[in-house]
Each structure stands twice: as structure tokens, then as C-alpha cells.
Amino acid sequence: MRNKTRTALSMLGIIIGIAAVIAVVNLGEGLKQSTANQLSDMGTNLIMVMRANQRRGGISMGASNVQSLTVHDCEIIEKNAKNITMVSPVVNSAGQIVNGSKNWSGTVYGGSTDYLEIRKYEIATGVNFTDDDVKKYAKVGLIGQTIVEELFDDGEDPIGKTIRIGNMPFRVIGTLKEKGENGMGMDQDDIVIMPYSTVQKRMLGVNYIQQIVCSAVSEDVAEAAVTEVENLLRASHKIPENGANDFEVRTQQEMLEMMTSMTGMITTVLIAIALISLLVGVIGIMNIMYVTVTERTKEIGLRMSIGAKNAAILMQFLTESIILSLIGGVLGLLLGIGLSYVVALVMSLPFVVNVLWMFISFISCAILGLIAGFFPALKASRTDPINALRYE
């Protein structure tokens, strides 16, 4: 108690190390939870068919120029897949969206009439486009709330207004309810949704599609639906028995596992860095304990001269080290929880507390305190009482 400043400084490394570990773990859990929530918003039974990477000479050339998917594939899936309820082709293009003197760079997605329901978009005002609009390549579309805010004045009704994407005018027939950002930080409201045929023929001038999205009958049959879709497309594309697919089929669960794996790797690296801070804190406590033993040499000699055994001296300094470490650990836990709460609030992430890591951290503090104090305590217990009493 006579050395409050030194005690506080010796605990600082432990406090920072534990706080860093707890904050990183909690934020990692929050990020995983946020990703799971975002993917759930897209539909837990969502199945996506994408173009496979093109390879030349063993080198991946990407999937941007692959033309392996067509509207005919969608028709085959819709007609023959028993575990699929809805299917939509998908084409997309970036473009400058203009309304009078206002313009905004956004993304245009083309789909069928089922696209909104498959991707869990809801109409705020207006109506969806129809099958007739798809057949006629109609220049109509629905816009997200970001587009509404950027291109229209407050209180202005976009329904029925004609705006442009590049040089192509289209009529706004509906607006979408706000969805916010997805798990990768992309604005889901910065979007225009039109009939796929309009984007395909009038904007891109292509006869292929970039993706197929499907909705399985239920989450329980998602894996069966994937197998069904894969078999149908392999037959449609005339792929030999041992040939590689020119497409990829993914479920939300696979995407969740991939995102969890990525966030887990990042969290592991950050935890490793935080543990280095904790190690520095342990070394700090060890140094302080060595200084303490040296400064209290006369006290140690006095205690020994009136009957204190070596074990008692050892336990005295070990106990001090463990208590220092545990107090630092408790303060670090509180600071870590506070930091993770503030950061989660700022980043709009779910606030998750990992109780297991809190328990591990607390136990680790006691063990690290024991390790940090052992050698200084051993030195103190082996002090010659005669020499210690003479020490100045």
C-alpha cells in the first residue's frame, strides 16, 4: 500500500493485455453474429448458382467472362427440381443513375418476379414488375432507399417518375424497404431491381446470365436441393461423368462457414498480438517483484531471524504476485468488456460477451502471476538472514 504508483504500473501490462484479449474475442463473436444475421436476412434456404472460375494452363482467369449459365438453366431447375420452390436468373451492372440535375453511381440487378421474395426484399411503396414486363424487356424498376435519398427531394414521391441509368430511361414503379448494410459492409439499399431481360438485352447486350438464385422448400432439404440442382445443370451442360463443373452451387450455410472461417483467422491473429501484450505485462510484474525483493531484503532477514521458514517467505511473495495479477485481470476484464461494448456500438455490431474466454483469462492471470512471482519469491526465500540484516 506504500507503493501505489509502482503497484499500478506493474498491473498496467496485465490490464492492457487482458482488456485487449477480451475486446478482440467479444468483437470477433459480434462480427460472426452480425454475419449470421445478415445471411439469415437473405434467406436461410437460399441457394446460389454461380459461374465457375475459368482456368487456362492451370492459371485461374476469373469468372467474369464465363458464359456457362443461361435462362434455359433456370427453366430446367424450375421445372424439374422437386426441392426448389422459386428460381430467378440474375444479371447486374453498375451505372450512373440520373434524375434531372442529380446523379448517383449505383448497381442495377435484373431478376424475375420472384427475385424480391428469394432475396428477402420487401416493397415499401408501389408494385413489383410482372411476367409481362419480363417478356417485353420493359423499362421499369424498383429502387432502394439510398437511391431515393440521393435522387429525390425530401417528401417527393418517386413512383411514376422517369429516371435514367446511363442513356436508358426507365420508370420507377416501386421503392424497397430499408435493409441496411450486409455482413461485408455493402449497402443493400443502393440498388435498382429491374426485369432480368431488360438488363440483359437493353443494358448489357448479352444472352447469358451471371447467377441463378433459388429458394429451397425448407432449410432441412437445402443439401438435397443442391445435389438436385447440380445434377440437373451437369446434364444440361453435357458435362462428362469425371468432368469439372463450369458452375458452382453454394448455400447460405457454406457462405456462413466461409465468413466465419475468415473472421476466425483475423480474430486469432489479433488474439496472438494481444497475448504478446499480456506476456509483456507478466514480465513487468516479474521485474517489479525482483525490485521488491531487493528493497525488502532487511525485512526478509528480520522475518527469518524471528522464525519465518523459507516456505513462508516464498508464499508471501508468491501471494503478492498472484494478487497483483488477479487485480490486474479483473480490471482488464472490465475494461475489455467496456471497450468491446463501445466499439460494437460504434460499428453497429451485436454486443456479445464470451464467458468462456473471460473464465480462461481470469484463470490465466492466476497462473501468470504464479509464474511471474516464482523466481523472485524463490530468491527471497533463499536469502541468508545474517547478510539480509546487514543489507542497507
PEFENBEL-V509913 format. One record per pair of residues at least 4 apart in sequence whose C-alpha atoms are under 6 Angstrom apart, sorted by the first residue. I is the first residue (numbers start at 1). J is the second residue. If there is no record, write none. Layout:
i=<I I>
j=<J J>
//
This chain:
i=<10 10 11 13 14 14 14 15 15 15 15 16 17 17 17 18 19 19 19 19 19 20 21 21 22 22 23 23 24 26 26 26 27 28 30 30 30 30 32 35 38 38 40 42 42 45 45 45 45 46 46 46 47 47 47 47 48 48 48 48 49 49 49 49 50 50 50 51 51 52 52 52 52 53 53 54 54 54 54 55 55 55 67 69 69 70 70 75 76 77 83 83 83 84 84 84 85 85 85 86 86 87 87 88 88 88 88 88 89 89 90 90 90 90 90 91 91 91 91 92 92 92 93 93 94 94 95 95 95 96 96 96 96 97 97 97 97 97 98 98 98 98 99 99 102 107 108 108 108 109 110 110 110 110 110 111 111 111 112 116 116 118 122 122 123 123 123 124 124 124 125 125 126 126 127 127 133 133 134 134 137 137 139 140 140 140 141 141 141 141 142 142 142 142 142 142 143 143 143 144 144 144 144 144 145 145 146 146 147 147 148 159 159 159 160 160 160 161 161 162 162 163 163 164 164 164 179 180 180 181 181 181 181 182 196 197 198 199 200 200 200 201 216 233 234 234 239 256 257 260 282 286 286 289 290 293 297 298 298 298 301 301 301 303 304 310 313 314 314 314 315 317 318 318 321 321 322 322 322 325 325 326 326 328 329 332 340 341 343 344 344 344 357 360 364 365 368 369 370 373 374>
j=<284 285 328 281 278 281 328 19 328 329 332 20 274 277 278 332 23 332 333 335 336 274 271 274 26 336 336 340 28 352 353 354 340 267 349 350 351 352 260 183 182 183 44 119 120 215 216 218 219 214 215 252 213 214 250 251 212 213 249 250 211 212 248 249 211 247 248 63 247 63 246 247 248 62 63 60 61 62 63 59 60 61 208 208 209 208 209 79 80 81 216 217 225 215 216 217 215 216 217 214 215 213 214 111 112 115 212 213 111 212 110 111 210 211 212 109 110 209 210 108 109 110 107 108 106 107 105 106 165 104 105 165 166 103 104 105 164 165 102 103 163 164 151 163 151 191 191 192 193 193 193 194 195 196 199 115 195 196 195 120 121 215 176 177 175 176 177 175 176 177 174 175 173 174 173 174 137 138 195 197 197 198 170 170 171 172 172 173 193 194 172 173 174 175 192 193 175 191 192 175 176 189 190 191 178 189 189 190 151 190 152 172 173 174 171 172 173 171 172 170 171 169 170 168 169 170 188 187 188 185 186 187 188 186 200 201 202 203 204 205 206 205 222 237 238 239 243 260 261 264 372 372 373 376 376 380 388 388 389 391 385 388 389 308 308 381 381 377 378 381 319 377 373 377 369 373 366 369 370 365 369 365 366 332 365 336 344 351 347 348 349 351 361 364 368 369 372 373 374 377 378>
//
